[in-house]
Amino acid sequence: MPQPILRTDRLLLIPLADRHLDLEVELDSDPEVLRYIWGRARTPDEVLASHEQRMASAEQVDGLGYWIAFGPEGEDDGEFVGLMMLPPAHGPDQPADPAVCDLGYRLLRRHWRRGLATDASRALLRHAFDTVGQSRVIAQTMAVNRGSRGVMEAIGMRHVRTWFPTWDDPLPGAEAGEVEYEMTRAMWDGGRRPSTPTMPS
């Protein structure tokens, strides 16, 4: 099953492709966008390396991967909003499990505080559980990243842990630790699914 195009009332999510690299470079050129991830803007070469990793990751589990978000008019006429992420779970503390995926979102600064990350995340949760058949979706961020945590809470995810990794060059706020939220199949089936309708196309 290839990644579908996903629609909400305000967004069109297009599966990430090589033609979107310039948009990823634009997104990662703003240090504020990467404040809680890298703490600085990234070079085009760094973004290219991440793009290649994302494209490879999207081939691991059918239906999972990365999407570029545009306004509802679409890729040709709509405004670029950001990068939405639903890859297989990865990381040294995450056992490989094709039924578990990571939820993430990265928006251009001009689109912050408009509920668009929440809108896209609802669509991705529905896709993960109702289409792909995942058993668990997790999301992680720095504990001090209140904006990202607010999205996780708004879509019904629950906080499951705070932990304190060791960093060679910690970002400001790292002393407060990292947090993980989750939505499980049982939670989803029990009624915590978002109410906003979304449709694949």
N, C-alpha and C positions, 0 to 999 in steps of 0.2 A: 504494500500500500504506500504510494508516494505521499509526501506531505500535501495536504489540500490547501487551497486558498481559504482563509477564514474571514468572515465578515461580521461586523457589529454595526450598530447604527452610526457610529462615528469613525470607524476604522476599516481598512482593508489590509489584511495581513497576507503578504506574498512570500512564499518560500524563498529563503536566501539563495542567491545565485552569484556567479562571478561578476555579472554586470553591476552588482550592488556594492562592489568594493569601495568606490569613491564615496558612497554614503557612509560606510563604516569609518572611513578616514575622517570625514567631516564630523561624525559623532564623537570620535575619540580625540579630536583636536581641542576640545574644551576641557581644561583641567577640572572644572567644577563637576562635569558629568562623571569624571573618574575619581572624584574625591575620596570615595570609600572603597575603591577597587585598586587603583594604582597610585593615587595621590598626585598625579601629574598627567599632562597630555602625552599621547603616544606618537611615535614616529610612523610615517607611512609603512616602513619596513616591518615594524612591530605589528601594525594592524594587518598587513598582508599575512604574516605568520599566523595570527589568530584566525583570520578568514579561512586559511587552508585547514586549520584544525577543526573549525566549525563545519566545514563542508565534509570532512572525513567523519566527524562525529555523527552527522545526519544520516550516514549510511549504515550505522550500527543497528538501529532498531526501526523497523518500518513505521512511518508516520511521525517520528520524533525529529527534532532538529531546531532550526532557527528561521525566523520570519522577519522581514522588513515591513514596518507599519507605515502606511500612508493614510491620508485623509480618505473619506468615503468615495471620492471621485476616482481613486485608483492610481496606479503607478504612473501613467502618462500625464494626468491632469491634477492629481491630488498632491498635497504637501507631504514631504518626508517627515515622519514623526519620530521614529527610533527603531531599535532592534529588540525583538522579543525572542525569548529563549525557552526551549523545552527539550534539551538534550538528555540522553541517558545520564543517570547520576554518575559522577566521577569525583575523584579525589582520594587521597590516601586513607581517609577515615570513612569512606563509603564503599562497601563491598559491591563488586560488579553484580548487578541484578537487572536484567532487561525489563523487569516490571516496575522499576523505580526510576523516576526522572526528576530533573532539576527544573524549577521555574525561575526565570529571570527576566529583567526588563531594563532597558537603557534608553532614555529619551533625550532628545535635544532640549536644552534648557528652556527655550521659549514655549515648550509644551508641558512644563511642570505645573503641578497643582491644578490640573484641569480634569483629573479623574481618568486620564487616558491609559495609564499603566494598569489601573484597576479594570478598566473596560477590556483591554487586551488580555489580561491575566484570567479573567472569567472565561473568555473564549478558549484560552489554552487549557484551563482546567477541564472544561467540558470535552474538549477534543481528547485530552489524555485519558479520561475515564470512559466516556461514552463511545469513542471511536477506536482509540488505540487499545484500550483495555488495561491500563496501568493499575497497579495495586496501591501505589503510594506516590505522591508528588511532594517534593521537599523544596524549600527555599532558604538560602543562607545569606547573611549580611553581617556587617559590623553592628554591635549592640547599639552604638550611638547613631546609627543611620535611621532616624525616626521616620523619614519619608518612606523609605523602602519597607520598614516594618509596618507602617500604616496601611500600605497596599496589602501586605500579607494578611493583616487582621481584617481588612475590609472585605476580602474575598472568602473569609471563613476559615483560614488556616489557623492552626493552634501552635503556640510556642512549645517546643519539646526539650530544648536544652540551650544552655549557655556554656561555652567552653573557652579556654584561654590558650591558644596556640602560641608557640614561640616564633618570633619573626626576627630576621637579621636586621631589617630596617623598618621598624614598625611605623605605621601611619598614626597621626594624632588621633587619640581616642581608642587606640588598640588595647589600652590597659583595661577597658570595660569588657573586652572579650568579643566573641562572635556568637551569633544566635542562629538557631535553626527552627523553622516552622514546618508543619506538614499538613497535608490533606490525605487521608487514607480512603481506601475504597469503602470501608464501613462508615466513615463520616459522610462521604459523598452519598451513599445509598440511604443514609439516615436523615437526609434532608438538609445538609449544609451546603448543597450545591448553589451557585449563584442563580439569581432569578432572571437576570437580563438575558433575553433570547439571542442566540448567535447561530449562524448557519454556515456550514461548509459549502463551497461552490466549486 
